[in-house]
Amino acid sequence: MSLAETSLKQLGFAIPPMSKPMASYVPWVRAGNLVYVSGQGPMRDGKPTHVGYVGRDFTVEQGQEAARVTCLNVLAAVKDAVGDLDRVVRIVKVTGFVRSAPGFVDQPKVINGASDLLVQVFGEKGRHARAAVGVNELPIGIAVEIEAVVEVA
C-alpha cells in the first residue's frame, strides 16, 4: 500500500473503484508529467451520495463531506492513470463546482473539504491553486463536481 493510501486509511478513507464516465469523455488524460482529471462527483458504488443544493438541502459541513467523497474519486482517477499515488509530485490545480441555492456564497468553504484532505494526505505537495465556483445545476443533480490537474513522476 502506498504512503498516500496509508495516510488516507489513517484518516478513515479509502480509494474507491474509479467511477465510469457519464457521457462521451475519458476520466483522465496524461500529457507528459501532468494528469488532467475530468470532473468527478460524490459517487459511491456507482450512485450519487449528495444530490441537491448546498445552502438549501445541505449545510456547508455536508457540502464539505460531498467534496471529500468527490476528492476520493479524483484520486481514484489519478491512481488509475499512474498506478500509485506515491507518484504524485504535486497537486497543481483544483476546480470545484458547487450546486448552490440562491444567495449561497460559501463555495470556497465547501471545496475546502477536498483541499484540506489533499493537504492531509500529501502535505506540502497537496497545496494547490484553486477555483471554487457556484453553479445552478450539475449533472444528475449532484451537489459538487471537482476536476484537477496533478503533476506526477
C-alpha positions as CSV (number, residue, x, y, z in Angstrom):
1,M,0.0,0.0,0.0
2,S,1.3,3.4,-0.9
3,L,2.2,6.0,1.7
4,A,-0.6,8.2,0.4
5,E,-3.2,5.4,0.7
6,T,-1.8,4.6,4.2
7,S,-2.5,8.3,5.1
8,L,-6.0,8.0,3.7
9,K,-6.6,4.8,5.7
10,Q,-5.4,6.5,8.9
11,L,-7.9,9.3,8.2
12,G,-10.7,6.7,7.8
13,F,-10.8,6.9,3.9
14,A,-10.0,4.5,1.1
15,I,-9.7,5.0,-2.7
16,P,-12.9,3.7,-4.3
17,P,-13.1,2.0,-7.7
18,M,-12.9,4.6,-10.4
19,S,-16.3,5.9,-11.5
20,K,-17.4,5.3,-15.1
21,P,-17.8,8.5,-17.2
22,M,-21.4,9.7,-17.5
23,A,-21.0,10.8,-21.2
24,S,-18.6,10.8,-24.1
25,Y,-15.2,11.6,-22.4
26,V,-12.4,9.8,-20.6
27,P,-11.9,10.1,-16.8
28,W,-8.3,11.3,-17.2
29,V,-5.7,12.3,-19.8
30,R,-2.0,12.2,-19.2
31,A,0.2,14.7,-21.1
32,G,3.8,14.4,-20.1
33,N,4.1,14.7,-16.4
34,L,0.6,16.1,-15.9
35,V,-2.6,14.2,-15.3
36,Y,-5.8,16.1,-16.1
37,V,-8.8,14.6,-14.2
38,S,-12.2,15.1,-15.7
39,G,-15.0,16.4,-13.4
40,Q,-15.8,13.9,-10.7
41,G,-18.8,13.8,-8.4
42,P,-19.7,12.5,-5.0
43,M,-20.3,8.9,-6.1
44,R,-20.1,5.6,-4.1
45,D,-20.8,2.3,-5.7
46,G,-22.0,4.0,-8.9
47,K,-24.6,6.1,-7.0
48,P,-24.5,9.7,-6.0
49,T,-24.2,10.4,-2.3
50,H,-25.2,14.1,-2.3
51,V,-28.0,15.2,-4.7
52,G,-29.3,18.7,-4.0
53,Y,-28.3,22.3,-3.4
54,V,-25.7,23.4,-0.9
55,G,-27.3,26.1,1.2
56,R,-30.8,24.6,0.9
57,D,-30.6,20.8,1.1
58,F,-27.1,20.6,2.6
59,T,-25.2,22.7,5.1
60,V,-21.6,23.8,4.5
61,E,-20.3,20.9,6.5
62,Q,-22.4,18.4,4.5
63,G,-21.1,20.1,1.3
64,Q,-17.6,19.6,2.6
65,E,-18.3,15.9,3.0
66,A,-19.6,15.8,-0.6
67,A,-16.3,17.5,-1.6
68,R,-14.3,14.8,0.3
69,V,-16.1,12.0,-1.4
70,T,-15.6,13.7,-4.7
71,C,-11.9,14.2,-4.0
72,L,-11.5,10.4,-3.3
73,N,-12.9,9.9,-6.8
74,V,-10.4,12.3,-8.2
75,L,-7.6,10.4,-6.5
76,A,-9.1,7.1,-7.9
77,A,-8.6,8.6,-11.4
78,V,-5.0,9.7,-10.6
79,K,-4.2,6.2,-9.3
80,D,-5.7,4.7,-12.4
81,A,-3.5,6.9,-14.6
82,V,-0.2,6.3,-12.8
83,G,-0.7,3.1,-10.7
84,D,0.5,4.5,-7.4
85,L,-0.4,7.7,-5.6
86,D,3.1,8.0,-4.3
87,R,4.0,9.1,-7.9
88,V,2.2,12.4,-7.2
89,V,4.7,15.2,-7.3
90,R,2.2,18.0,-6.7
91,I,-1.5,18.7,-6.8
92,V,-1.3,21.7,-9.3
93,K,-4.9,22.9,-9.6
94,V,-8.3,22.0,-8.3
95,T,-11.5,23.5,-9.7
96,G,-14.6,22.9,-7.7
97,F,-18.2,23.5,-8.7
98,V,-20.9,23.8,-6.0
99,R,-24.5,23.4,-6.9
100,S,-25.7,26.4,-4.9
101,A,-29.0,27.6,-3.6
102,P,-29.8,31.2,-4.4
103,G,-27.8,33.6,-2.2
104,F,-25.3,30.9,-1.1
105,V,-21.8,32.4,-1.1
106,D,-19.7,29.9,0.8
107,Q,-18.4,27.8,-2.1
108,P,-14.8,28.2,-1.0
109,K,-15.6,26.7,2.4
110,V,-17.3,23.7,0.7
111,I,-14.4,23.0,-1.6
112,N,-12.1,23.2,1.5
113,G,-13.4,19.7,2.2
114,A,-11.3,18.5,-0.8
115,S,-8.4,20.9,-0.4
116,D,-7.9,20.1,3.2
117,L,-8.0,16.3,2.5
118,L,-5.3,16.7,-0.2
119,V,-3.0,18.6,2.2
120,Q,-3.6,15.9,4.9
121,V,-2.7,13.2,2.5
122,F,0.2,14.8,0.5
123,G,1.5,17.5,2.9
124,E,3.0,20.5,1.0
125,K,2.7,18.6,-2.3
126,G,-1.1,18.8,-1.7
127,R,-1.2,22.6,-1.6
128,H,-2.7,23.8,-4.9
129,A,-4.1,26.7,-6.9
130,R,-7.9,26.6,-6.9
131,A,-11.2,27.9,-8.0
132,A,-14.5,27.4,-6.2
133,V,-17.5,28.3,-8.4
134,G,-21.2,28.4,-7.6
135,V,-23.4,26.9,-10.3
136,N,-27.2,26.5,-10.7
137,E,-27.1,22.9,-11.9
138,L,-24.7,19.9,-12.1
139,P,-25.1,16.5,-13.8
140,I,-27.7,14.2,-12.2
141,G,-28.3,16.9,-9.6
142,I,-25.0,16.2,-7.7
143,A,-24.0,18.9,-5.1
144,V,-20.3,19.1,-6.0
145,E,-18.1,18.4,-9.0
146,I,-14.3,18.6,-8.9
147,E,-11.7,18.5,-11.7
148,A,-7.9,18.6,-11.1
149,V,-4.5,18.9,-12.7
150,V,-1.8,16.7,-11.0
151,E,1.9,16.6,-11.6
152,V,3.2,13.0,-11.5
153,A,6.6,11.3,-11.7
